[in-house]
Amino acid sequence: MSIKQPYSTSIRNVGSYQSSGRPWCQGNINASTVQQVDFPFVTRWICIINNHATQDLKVGFSSAGVAGSNYFTVPAAGTTTTPGPASSIRLELKCASIYLLGSGEVDVVAGLTNIPRDQMPSLAGADGIG
């Protein structure tokens, strides 16, 4: 171990991502308008669950992204006549916030590292629409 660079928890510390994430969840999010979900620490993984029967959910890393074209979609759970189970996606990624738009019934579950959220760089991109 170097004296100039002591070992610590940081965004580039591999050990922080090798251990299981500390559980975190937020349920019943109404994302009919853009909702920002802030995690208390940097994530190791995220699971986004769209419980709405007919509305797809936009997920991005900035409010401009989900309002524009820089997002991905979690499909609706089913149809009005044939409701299905919730639709979800699990992502192995590090971030401090996500943005949701489109569905009134969203749950988010995450595994957190011990890395402080202020060490995570912005994912919005140079043009602010990431």
C-alpha positions in Angstrom: 0.0 0.0 0.0 1.3 3.4 -0.9 1.5 6.2 1.6 0.6 8.7 -1.1 -2.5 6.9 -2.1 -4.0 5.1 1.0 -6.6 2.4 0.4 -10.1 3.7 0.9 -13.7 3.4 -0.4 -14.0 5.3 -3.6 -15.6 5.3 -7.1 -12.6 3.4 -8.5 -12.3 0.9 -5.6 -13.0 -2.6 -7.0 -13.7 -4.1 -3.6 -16.6 -1.7 -3.2 -18.4 -3.5 -6.1 -17.4 -7.1 -5.3 -19.4 -7.3 -2.0 -23.1 -7.6 -2.0 -25.0 -4.3 -2.0 -26.7 -2.9 1.1 -30.5 -3.1 0.4 -32.5 0.1 -0.4 -36.0 0.4 -1.7 -38.7 3.0 -2.5 -42.1 2.0 -3.5 -45.3 3.4 -4.9 -43.6 6.2 -6.9 -45.9 8.3 -9.0 -43.9 9.0 -12.1 -46.7 10.6 -14.1 -44.4 13.7 -14.1 -40.6 13.4 -14.0 -39.4 12.0 -10.7 -35.8 12.0 -9.5 -34.8 9.1 -7.3 -31.7 9.9 -5.3 -29.7 7.1 -3.7 -27.9 7.8 -0.4 -24.8 6.1 -1.7 -23.5 5.0 -5.2 -25.4 1.9 -6.4 -23.9 -1.5 -7.2 -27.2 -2.6 -9.0 -30.7 -1.3 -9.5 -34.0 -3.0 -10.2 -36.8 -0.9 -11.6 -40.4 -2.3 -11.4 -43.2 -0.9 -13.5 -46.5 -2.1 -11.9 -48.8 -0.1 -14.2 -50.9 -2.3 -16.5 -50.8 -0.1 -19.6 -48.2 2.6 -19.3 -44.6 2.1 -20.3 -42.0 3.7 -18.0 -39.1 5.9 -19.3 -35.9 5.7 -17.2 -32.9 7.9 -17.7 -30.0 9.7 -16.0 -31.2 13.3 -16.3 -34.6 15.0 -16.4 -33.8 16.3 -19.9 -33.0 12.8 -20.9 -36.4 11.2 -20.0 -38.2 14.3 -21.3 -36.3 14.0 -24.6 -34.9 10.9 -26.3 -32.1 9.7 -23.9 -33.9 7.0 -22.0 -34.8 3.4 -22.0 -38.2 1.9 -21.4 -39.5 -0.6 -18.9 -42.7 -2.0 -20.5 -46.2 -1.9 -18.9 -47.1 -4.9 -16.8 -50.0 -6.1 -19.0 -53.2 -4.8 -20.6 -56.4 -3.4 -19.1 -58.3 -6.6 -20.0 -55.5 -9.0 -19.1 -53.3 -7.6 -16.4 -50.0 -9.4 -16.1 -47.3 -9.5 -13.5 -45.1 -6.4 -13.0 -42.5 -5.7 -15.6 -39.0 -5.1 -14.3 -35.4 -4.6 -15.3 -32.2 -5.2 -13.3 -29.1 -3.2 -14.1 -25.6 -3.7 -12.8 -24.4 -0.1 -12.8 -23.1 2.6 -10.6 -25.1 5.8 -10.3 -26.3 8.3 -7.6 -29.7 9.2 -9.2 -32.2 8.0 -11.8 -35.1 9.8 -13.4 -38.5 8.2 -14.1 -41.4 9.3 -16.3 -44.6 7.8 -17.6 -46.1 5.4 -15.1 -47.9 6.1 -11.9 -47.0 2.8 -10.2 -43.2 2.3 -9.9 -41.0 0.5 -7.3 -37.2 0.9 -7.2 -34.9 -1.6 -5.4 -31.1 -1.1 -5.2 -28.0 -2.6 -3.7 -25.8 0.2 -2.4 -22.0 0.4 -2.0 -20.3 2.4 0.8 -19.2 5.0 -1.7 -20.5 8.5 -0.9 -22.8 9.8 -3.6 -20.8 13.0 -4.0 -18.0 10.9 -5.6 -20.2 9.9 -8.5 -19.7 12.1 -11.6 -22.8 13.5 -13.4 -24.2 11.1 -16.0 -26.1 14.0 -17.8 -23.4 14.3 -20.4 -21.7 17.3 -21.8 -24.9 18.6 -23.4 -26.9 18.0 -20.3 -29.3 15.6 -21.8 -27.7 12.2 -21.0 
